């Protein structure tokens, strides 16, 4: 909803012009959505940890109140972290090149075209990356270390297989979410000889492919969805 409509407008109708306020609004919602997905993956990792390591106490630990509180906390964390960037961008004076080489607006891409000192923007961007992206990734990694430790100490082979199967979809989504992002970052950092349109294509893949494939990954793991798809594709088979 944040990226695809504007990308299609650029490709189909050559709608290449955007005001600064509109670009900042686009940046705000797209990045908040991105950070929200990070938070959701973290909460899902915590859910898997409780389900496997404390299965008998699952319903007493993950109460509706705790789930609601953590959801609101993730929501407020994202918006309160991204909101100051609006003022950091609004204070800048843009007097040089104003052509953004992407189909979406992002903080560094806007700030680097300003004529003012952008060291505050750079340091705050690093703070956001460390406090949200790096911290969430570290917590997810720790949760899965604990999960694997508990799984491989199970005596039953069936219980071990069931526990690993519980985490399968989540691990696939994590790889799909972090993989293109890490690859895009490395390409931008070290791919000096890669054409600009390749960088743009990789950035679009990072934004668009994970949310497109998420329903497919979770749908494959759902028995009723598999049965309905099989019935639609092979209606004559029982």
Phi and psi restraints in degrees (value plus and minus 20) as a CYANA .aco file:
   2 UNK   PHI    -107.0   -67.0
   2 UNK   PSI     -53.9   -13.9
   3 UNK   PHI    -129.5   -89.5
   3 UNK   PSI     -65.4   -25.4
   4 UNK   PHI     -81.9   -41.9
   4 UNK   PSI     -66.7   -26.7
   5 UNK   PHI     -77.7   -37.7
   5 UNK   PSI     -62.5   -22.5
   6 UNK   PHI     -92.0   -52.0
   6 UNK   PSI     -55.8   -15.8
   7 UNK   PHI     -83.2   -43.2
   7 UNK   PSI     -61.6   -21.6
   8 UNK   PHI     -87.0   -47.0
   8 UNK   PSI     -56.3   -16.3
   9 UNK   PHI     -83.2   -43.2
   9 UNK   PSI     -57.4   -17.4
  10 UNK   PHI     -88.4   -48.4
  10 UNK   PSI     -64.9   -24.9
  11 UNK   PHI     -95.1   -55.1
  11 UNK   PSI     -56.1   -16.1
  12 UNK   PHI    -111.6   -71.6
  12 UNK   PSI     -60.7   -20.7
  13 UNK   PHI    -136.3   -96.3
  13 UNK   PSI     -12.2    27.8
  14 UNK   PHI      33.9    73.9
  14 UNK   PSI      17.5    57.5
  15 UNK   PHI    -102.1   -62.1
  15 UNK   PSI      55.3    95.3
  16 UNK   PHI    -110.0   -70.0
  16 UNK   PSI     -29.1    10.9
  17 UNK   PHI    -117.5   -77.5
  17 UNK   PSI     119.4   159.4
  18 UNK   PHI    -168.4  -128.4
  18 UNK   PSI     115.7   155.7
  19 UNK   PHI     -92.4   -52.4
  19 UNK   PSI     142.1   182.1
  20 UNK   PHI     -83.5   -43.5
  20 UNK   PSI     -63.0   -23.0
  21 UNK   PHI     -83.1   -43.1
  21 UNK   PSI     -59.7   -19.7
  22 UNK   PHI     -88.3   -48.3
  22 UNK   PSI     -57.3   -17.3
  23 UNK   PHI     -86.6   -46.6
  23 UNK   PSI     -61.7   -21.7
  24 UNK   PHI     -85.3   -45.3
  24 UNK   PSI     -58.8   -18.8
  25 UNK   PHI     -83.1   -43.1
  25 UNK   PSI     -63.5   -23.5
  26 UNK   PHI     -81.3   -41.3
  26 UNK   PSI     -62.8   -22.8
  27 UNK   PHI     -80.3   -40.3
  27 UNK   PSI     -64.3   -24.3
  28 UNK   PHI     -80.8   -40.8
  28 UNK   PSI     -70.0   -30.0
  29 UNK   PHI     -92.6   -52.6
  29 UNK   PSI     -57.8   -17.8
  30 UNK   PHI     -87.2   -47.2
  30 UNK   PSI     -61.4   -21.4
  31 UNK   PHI     -94.3   -54.3
  31 UNK   PSI     -54.4   -14.4
  32 UNK   PHI     -84.7   -44.7
  32 UNK   PSI     -58.8   -18.8
  33 UNK   PHI     -84.0   -44.0
  33 UNK   PSI     -61.8   -21.8
  34 UNK   PHI     -81.4   -41.4
  34 UNK   PSI     -66.1   -26.1
  35 UNK   PHI     -87.0   -47.0
  35 UNK   PSI     -53.3   -13.3
  36 UNK   PHI     -84.3   -44.3
  36 UNK   PSI     -58.5   -18.5
  37 UNK   PHI     -85.8   -45.8
  37 UNK   PSI     -56.6   -16.6
  38 UNK   PHI     -79.0   -39.0
  38 UNK   PSI     -65.4   -25.4
  39 UNK   PHI     -84.3   -44.3
  39 UNK   PSI     -58.2   -18.2
  40 UNK   PHI     -84.9   -44.9
  40 UNK   PSI     -61.7   -21.7
  41 UNK   PHI     -82.9   -42.9
  41 UNK   PSI     -56.6   -16.6
  42 UNK   PHI     -86.1   -46.1
  42 UNK   PSI     -65.0   -25.0
  43 UNK   PHI     -84.7   -44.7
  43 UNK   PSI     -56.2   -16.2
  44 UNK   PHI     -87.8   -47.8
  44 UNK   PSI     -55.8   -15.8
  45 UNK   PHI     -84.5   -44.5
  45 UNK   PSI     -60.3   -20.3
  46 UNK   PHI     -84.3   -44.3
  46 UNK   PSI     -58.8   -18.8
  47 UNK   PHI     -82.5   -42.5
  47 UNK   PSI     -64.5   -24.5
  48 UNK   PHI     -84.7   -44.7
  48 UNK   PSI     -57.5   -17.5
  49 UNK   PHI     -82.5   -42.5
  49 UNK   PSI     -65.2   -25.2
  50 UNK   PHI     -87.2   -47.2
  50 UNK   PSI     -60.3   -20.3
  51 UNK   PHI     -84.7   -44.7
  51 UNK   PSI     -51.7   -11.7
  52 UNK   PHI    -115.9   -75.9
  52 UNK   PSI     -64.1   -24.1
  53 UNK   PHI    -103.7   -63.7
  53 UNK   PSI     -47.5    -7.5
  54 UNK   PHI    -152.9  -112.9
  54 UNK   PSI      34.8    74.8
  55 UNK   PHI     -82.1   -42.1
  55 UNK   PSI     -56.4   -16.4
  56 UNK   PHI     -92.7   -52.7
  56 UNK   PSI     -42.1    -2.1
  57 UNK   PHI    -126.7   -86.7
  57 UNK   PSI      -4.4    35.6
  58 UNK   PHI     -78.2   -38.2
  58 UNK   PSI     -70.3   -30.3
  59 UNK   PHI     -90.9   -50.9
  59 UNK   PSI     -47.4    -7.4
  60 UNK   PHI    -100.8   -60.8
  60 UNK   PSI     -48.1    -8.1
  61 UNK   PHI    -102.3   -62.3
  61 UNK   PSI     -71.9   -31.9
  62 UNK   PHI    -109.9   -69.9
  62 UNK   PSI      55.2    95.2
  63 UNK   PHI     -99.7   -59.7
  63 UNK   PSI     146.8   186.8
  64 UNK   PHI     -82.1   -42.1
  64 UNK   PSI     -55.8   -15.8
  65 UNK   PHI     -85.1   -45.1
  65 UNK   PSI     -62.6   -22.6
  66 UNK   PHI     -87.1   -47.1
  66 UNK   PSI     -61.4   -21.4
  67 UNK   PHI     -83.0   -43.0
  67 UNK   PSI     -64.3   -24.3
  68 UNK   PHI     -84.1   -44.1
  68 UNK   PSI     -60.9   -20.9
  69 UNK   PHI     -85.1   -45.1
  69 UNK   PSI     -65.0   -25.0
  70 UNK   PHI     -86.4   -46.4
  70 UNK   PSI     -56.3   -16.3
  71 UNK   PHI     -83.3   -43.3
  71 UNK   PSI     -64.8   -24.8
  72 UNK   PHI     -85.2   -45.2
  72 UNK   PSI     -58.8   -18.8
  73 UNK   PHI     -82.9   -42.9
  73 UNK   PSI     -62.7   -22.7
  74 UNK   PHI     -83.7   -43.7
  74 UNK   PSI     -62.3   -22.3
  75 UNK   PHI     -81.1   -41.1
  75 UNK   PSI     -68.6   -28.6
  76 UNK   PHI     -87.4   -47.4
  76 UNK   PSI     -57.5   -17.5
  77 UNK   PHI     -79.9   -39.9
  77 UNK   PSI     -64.4   -24.4
  78 UNK   PHI     -85.6   -45.6
  78 UNK   PSI     -69.3   -29.3
  79 UNK   PHI     -90.1   -50.1
  79 UNK   PSI     -57.2   -17.2
  80 UNK   PHI     -90.6   -50.6
  80 UNK   PSI     -46.3    -6.3
  81 UNK   PHI    -100.0   -60.0
  81 UNK   PSI     -59.5   -19.5
  82 UNK   PHI    -100.7   -60.7
  82 UNK   PSI     -48.7    -8.7
  83 UNK   PHI     -78.7   -38.7
  83 UNK   PSI     -62.8   -22.8
  84 UNK   PHI     -81.2   -41.2
  84 UNK   PSI     -43.0    -3.0
  85 UNK   PHI     -85.1   -45.1
  85 UNK   PSI     -48.0    -8.0
  86 UNK   PHI     -78.8   -38.8
  86 UNK   PSI     -66.3   -26.3
  87 UNK   PHI     -91.1   -51.1
  87 UNK   PSI     -52.2   -12.2
  88 UNK   PHI     -86.5   -46.5
  88 UNK   PSI     -52.7   -12.7
  89 UNK   PHI    -100.6   -60.6
  89 UNK   PSI     -57.2   -17.2
  90 UNK   PHI     -87.6   -47.6
  90 UNK   PSI     -45.7    -5.7
  91 UNK   PHI     -98.3   -58.3
  91 UNK   PSI     -32.6     7.4
  92 UNK   PHI    -101.3   -61.3
  92 UNK   PSI     132.8   172.8
  93 UNK   PHI    -128.8   -88.8
  93 UNK   PSI     100.2   140.2
  94 UNK   PHI    -119.0   -79.0
  94 UNK   PSI      89.6   129.6
  95 UNK   PHI    -150.1  -110.1
  95 UNK   PSI     -15.8    24.2
  96 UNK   PHI    -133.4   -93.4
  96 UNK   PSI    -159.3  -119.3
  97 UNK   PHI     -84.2   -44.2
  97 UNK   PSI     111.9   151.9
  98 UNK   PHI    -140.8  -100.8
  98 UNK   PSI       8.3    48.3
  99 UNK   PHI    -121.6   -81.6
  99 UNK   PSI      95.7   135.7
 100 UNK   PHI    -109.6   -69.6
 100 UNK   PSI     103.3   143.3
 101 UNK   PHI    -103.0   -63.0
 101 UNK   PSI      13.5    53.5
 102 UNK   PHI    -163.2  -123.2
 102 UNK   PSI     145.0   185.0
 103 UNK   PHI    -107.6   -67.6
 103 UNK   PSI     -15.6    24.4
 104 UNK   PHI    -161.5  -121.5
 104 UNK   PSI     137.7   177.7
 105 UNK   PHI    -112.5   -72.5
 105 UNK   PSI     117.9   157.9
 106 UNK   PHI    -160.1  -120.1
 106 UNK   PSI     140.6   180.6
 107 UNK   PHI     -78.1   -38.1
 107 UNK   PSI     -77.2   -37.2
 108 UNK   PHI     -85.8   -45.8
 108 UNK   PSI     -57.4   -17.4
 109 UNK   PHI     -81.6   -41.6
 109 UNK   PSI     -52.2   -12.2
 110 UNK   PHI    -101.1   -61.1
 110 UNK   PSI     -65.6   -25.6
 111 UNK   PHI     -84.6   -44.6
 111 UNK   PSI     -53.0   -13.0
 112 UNK   PHI     -91.4   -51.4
 112 UNK   PSI     -32.4     7.6
 113 UNK   PHI    -113.1   -73.1
 113 UNK   PSI     -17.9    22.1
 114 UNK   PHI    -103.0   -63.0
 114 UNK   PSI     135.2   175.2
 115 UNK   PHI    -111.1   -71.1
 115 UNK   PSI     -25.9    14.1
 116 UNK   PHI    -110.2   -70.2
 116 UNK   PSI     155.1   195.1
 117 UNK   PHI     -94.0   -54.0
 117 UNK   PSI     104.5   144.5
 118 UNK   PHI    -131.6   -91.6
 118 UNK   PSI       0.5    40.5
 119 UNK   PHI     -82.6   -42.6
 119 UNK   PSI     -55.3   -15.3
 120 UNK   PHI     -83.7   -43.7
 120 UNK   PSI     -62.3   -22.3
 121 UNK   PHI     -81.7   -41.7
 121 UNK   PSI     -62.2   -22.2
 122 UNK   PHI     -85.0   -45.0
 122 UNK   PSI     -66.6   -26.6
 123 UNK   PHI     -88.0   -48.0
 123 UNK   PSI     -56.2   -16.2
 124 UNK   PHI     -89.9   -49.9
 124 UNK   PSI     -55.7   -15.7
 125 UNK   PHI     -82.3   -42.3
 125 UNK   PSI     -59.9   -19.9
 126 UNK   PHI     -84.3   -44.3
 126 UNK   PSI     -59.7   -19.7
 127 UNK   PHI     -81.3   -41.3
 127 UNK   PSI     -61.7   -21.7
 128 UNK   PHI     -83.9   -43.9
 128 UNK   PSI     -63.7   -23.7
 129 UNK   PHI     -82.7   -42.7
 129 UNK   PSI     -64.4   -24.4
 130 UNK   PHI     -90.2   -50.2
 130 UNK   PSI     -64.5   -24.5
 131 UNK   PHI     -95.2   -55.2
 131 UNK   PSI     -41.5    -1.5
 132 UNK   PHI    -136.5   -96.5
 132 UNK   PSI     -81.9   -41.9
 133 UNK   PHI     -86.0   -46.0
 133 UNK   PSI     -72.6   -32.6
 134 UNK   PHI     -86.9   -46.9
 134 UNK   PSI     -64.0   -24.0
 135 UNK   PHI     -84.6   -44.6
 135 UNK   PSI     -65.1   -25.1
 136 UNK   PHI     -82.5   -42.5
 136 UNK   PSI     -61.7   -21.7
 137 UNK   PHI     -82.9   -42.9
 137 UNK   PSI     -61.1   -21.1
 138 UNK   PHI     -85.3   -45.3
 138 UNK   PSI     -62.2   -22.2
 139 UNK   PHI     -86.3   -46.3
 139 UNK   PSI     -58.8   -18.8
 140 UNK   PHI     -83.7   -43.7
 140 UNK   PSI     -62.3   -22.3
 141 UNK   PHI     -82.0   -42.0
 141 UNK   PSI     -64.3   -24.3
 142 UNK   PHI     -83.8   -43.8
 142 UNK   PSI     -61.4   -21.4
 143 UNK   PHI     -82.1   -42.1
 143 UNK   PSI     -58.7   -18.7
 144 UNK   PHI     -97.5   -57.5
 144 UNK   PSI     -46.5    -6.5
 145 UNK   PHI     -82.9   -42.9
 145 UNK   PSI     -64.3   -24.3
 146 UNK   PHI     -87.2   -47.2
 146 UNK   PSI     -57.5   -17.5
 147 UNK   PHI     -84.2   -44.2
 147 UNK   PSI     -67.2   -27.2
 148 UNK   PHI     -84.1   -44.1
 148 UNK   PSI     -56.2   -16.2
 149 UNK   PHI     -82.3   -42.3
 149 UNK   PSI     -61.5   -21.5
 150 UNK   PHI     -91.3   -51.3
 150 UNK   PSI     -58.2   -18.2
 151 UNK   PHI     -85.6   -45.6
 151 UNK   PSI     -65.6   -25.6
 152 UNK   PHI     -97.4   -57.4
 152 UNK   PSI     -22.7    17.3
 153 UNK   PHI    -119.9   -79.9
 153 UNK   PSI     -16.0    24.0
 154 UNK   PHI     -97.9   -57.9
 154 UNK   PSI     119.5   159.5
 155 UNK   PHI    -102.7   -62.7
 155 UNK   PSI     -50.2   -10.2
 156 UNK   PHI    -105.2   -65.2
 156 UNK   PSI     110.8   150.8
 157 UNK   PHI     -88.9   -48.9
 157 UNK   PSI     -57.6   -17.6
 158 UNK   PHI     -85.4   -45.4
 158 UNK   PSI     -61.8   -21.8
 159 UNK   PHI     -85.2   -45.2
 159 UNK   PSI     -58.0   -18.0
 160 UNK   PHI     -85.0   -45.0
 160 UNK   PSI     -63.8   -23.8
 161 UNK   PHI     -84.6   -44.6
 161 UNK   PSI     -61.1   -21.1
 162 UNK   PHI     -85.1   -45.1
 162 UNK   PSI     -59.7   -19.7
 163 UNK   PHI     -85.9   -45.9
 163 UNK   PSI     -63.0   -23.0
 164 UNK   PHI     -87.0   -47.0
 164 UNK   PSI     -56.4   -16.4
 165 UNK   PHI     -86.3   -46.3
 165 UNK   PSI     -50.8   -10.8
 166 UNK   PHI     -83.3   -43.3
 166 UNK   PSI     -54.4   -14.4
 167 UNK   PHI    -111.3   -71.3
 167 UNK   PSI     -26.1    13.9
 168 UNK   PHI     -78.1   -38.1
 168 UNK   PSI     -72.0   -32.0
 169 UNK   PHI     -83.1   -43.1
 169 UNK   PSI     -61.9   -21.9
 170 UNK   PHI     -83.9   -43.9
 170 UNK   PSI     -61.4   -21.4
 171 UNK   PHI     -84.3   -44.3
 171 UNK   PSI     -60.6   -20.6
 172 UNK   PHI     -82.2   -42.2
 172 UNK   PSI     -61.4   -21.4
 173 UNK   PHI     -87.3   -47.3
 173 UNK   PSI     -59.2   -19.2
 174 UNK   PHI     -81.3   -41.3
 174 UNK   PSI     -66.5   -26.5
 175 UNK   PHI     -82.5   -42.5
 175 UNK   PSI     -61.7   -21.7
 176 UNK   PHI     -86.8   -46.8
 176 UNK   PSI     -52.1   -12.1
 177 UNK   PHI    -100.0   -60.0
 177 UNK   PSI     -67.5   -27.5
 178 UNK   PHI    -103.0   -63.0
 178 UNK   PSI     -50.8   -10.8
 179 UNK   PHI     -77.7   -37.7
 179 UNK   PSI     -78.5   -38.5
 180 UNK   PHI     -80.7   -40.7
 180 UNK   PSI     -54.4   -14.4
 181 UNK   PHI     -84.9   -44.9
 181 UNK   PSI     -65.2   -25.2
 182 UNK   PHI     -85.4   -45.4
 182 UNK   PSI     -62.3   -22.3
 183 UNK   PHI     -84.4   -44.4
 183 UNK   PSI     -60.3   -20.3
 184 UNK   PHI     -84.5   -44.5
 184 UNK   PSI     -62.8   -22.8
 185 UNK   PHI     -82.0   -42.0
 185 UNK   PSI     -64.9   -24.9
 186 UNK   PHI     -84.9   -44.9
 186 UNK   PSI     -56.6   -16.6
 187 UNK   PHI     -86.3   -46.3
 187 UNK   PSI     -62.3   -22.3
 188 UNK   PHI     -87.5   -47.5
 188 UNK   PSI     -51.9   -11.9
 189 UNK   PHI     -99.4   -59.4
 189 UNK   PSI     -62.3   -22.3
 190 UNK   PHI    -133.4   -93.4
 190 UNK   PSI     -31.2     8.8
 191 UNK   PHI    -108.4   -68.4
 191 UNK   PSI      47.4    87.4
 192 UNK   PHI     -87.8   -47.8
 192 UNK   PSI     -49.9    -9.9
 193 UNK   PHI    -118.3   -78.3
 193 UNK   PSI     -14.5    25.5
 194 UNK   PHI    -101.5   -61.5
 194 UNK   PSI     113.6   153.6
 195 UNK   PHI     -78.3   -38.3
 195 UNK   PSI     129.3   169.3
 196 UNK   PHI     -79.3   -39.3
 196 UNK   PSI     -54.8   -14.8
 197 UNK   PHI     -87.3   -47.3
 197 UNK   PSI     -44.1    -4.1
 198 UNK   PHI     -90.0   -50.0
 198 UNK   PSI     -61.3   -21.3
 199 UNK   PHI     -80.6   -40.6
 199 UNK   PSI     -61.7   -21.7
 200 UNK   PHI     -85.5   -45.5
 200 UNK   PSI     -61.6   -21.6
 201 UNK   PHI     -83.3   -43.3
 201 UNK   PSI     -62.8   -22.8
 202 UNK   PHI     -85.7   -45.7
 202 UNK   PSI     -59.0   -19.0
 203 UNK   PHI     -83.9   -43.9
 203 UNK   PSI     -59.9   -19.9
 204 UNK   PHI     -86.6   -46.6
 204 UNK   PSI     -58.8   -18.8
 205 UNK   PHI     -80.3   -40.3
 205 UNK   PSI     -62.1   -22.1
 206 UNK   PHI     -81.6   -41.6
 206 UNK   PSI     -55.8   -15.8
 207 UNK   PHI    -104.4   -64.4
 207 UNK   PSI     -53.8   -13.8
 208 UNK   PHI    -122.1   -82.1
 208 UNK   PSI     -56.8   -16.8
 209 UNK   PHI     -88.6   -48.6
 209 UNK   PSI     -67.0   -27.0
 210 UNK   PHI     -76.3   -36.3
 210 UNK   PSI     -69.8   -29.8
 211 UNK   PHI     -87.4   -47.4
 211 UNK   PSI     -43.6    -3.6
 212 UNK   PHI     -92.6   -52.6
 212 UNK   PSI     -56.3   -16.3
 213 UNK   PHI    -110.4   -70.4
 213 UNK   PSI     -35.3     4.7
 214 UNK   PHI     -75.4   -35.4
 214 UNK   PSI     -68.1   -28.1
 215 UNK   PHI     -82.6   -42.6
 215 UNK   PSI     -52.7   -12.7
 216 UNK   PHI     -88.0   -48.0
 216 UNK   PSI     -62.8   -22.8
 217 UNK   PHI     -82.5   -42.5
 217 UNK   PSI     -66.6   -26.6
 218 UNK   PHI     -93.9   -53.9
 218 UNK   PSI     -49.9    -9.9
 219 UNK   PHI     -87.9   -47.9
 219 UNK   PSI     -56.2   -16.2
 220 UNK   PHI     -83.3   -43.3
 220 UNK   PSI     -52.1   -12.1
 221 UNK   PHI    -100.8   -60.8
 221 UNK   PSI     -29.0    11.0
 222 UNK   PHI    -115.8   -75.8
 222 UNK   PSI     102.5   142.5
 223 UNK   PHI     -83.9   -43.9
 223 UNK   PSI     -63.4   -23.4
 224 UNK   PHI     -84.8   -44.8
 224 UNK   PSI     -57.6   -17.6
 225 UNK   PHI     -87.0   -47.0
 225 UNK   PSI     -61.5   -21.5
 226 UNK   PHI     -80.6   -40.6
 226 UNK   PSI     -61.1   -21.1
 227 UNK   PHI     -86.4   -46.4
 227 UNK   PSI     -61.0   -21.0
 228 UNK   PHI     -86.8   -46.8
 228 UNK   PSI     -61.9   -21.9
 229 UNK   PHI     -84.4   -44.4
 229 UNK   PSI     -61.3   -21.3
 230 UNK   PHI     -83.5   -43.5
 230 UNK   PSI     -57.8   -17.8
 231 UNK   PHI     -87.6   -47.6
 231 UNK   PSI     -56.2   -16.2
 232 UNK   PHI     -91.3   -51.3
 232 UNK   PSI     -58.0   -18.0
 233 UNK   PHI     -99.8   -59.8
 233 UNK   PSI     -55.9   -15.9
 234 UNK   PHI    -148.7  -108.7
 234 UNK   PSI      52.5    92.5
 235 UNK   PHI     -87.3   -47.3
 235 UNK   PSI     -42.3    -2.3
 236 UNK   PHI    -104.5   -64.5
 236 UNK   PSI     -33.9     6.1
 237 UNK   PHI    -106.7   -66.7
 237 UNK   PSI     126.5   166.5
